[in-house]
């Protein structure tokens, strides 16, 4: 009798990333700062989707398993302390294909 294969092991590079990850920093309030998981920094930038001032949009991919992600940053200048935000969203292959072709949603 053959054993049925178990579920695939999570990717060692991006397996800890959920459907959406958020991080936020506020100048002067380091005790409230958060960061994206370290594995977010190991994703490969495939395409710069354009920036608007201090806002960045990039299509990123896991080099290990090929999963796709949309990385976005936002910046807001406030007189009592600027705020930075980063968002990483896991994409389906179809969503990534649209962005890779140059048709951002």
URZIBEL-V29751 format. One record per helix or strand. SS is the DSSP state (H for helix, E for strand). FROM is the first residue (numbers start at 1). TO is the last residue. If there is no record, write none. Layout:
# URZIBEL-V29751
ss:SS from:FROM to:TO
ss:SS from:FROM to:TO
This chain:
# URZIBEL-V29751
ss:E from:20 to:26
ss:H from:30 to:32
ss:H from:38 to:42
ss:E from:44 to:52
ss:E from:55 to:61
ss:E from:68 to:76
ss:E from:83 to:91
ss:H from:93 to:100
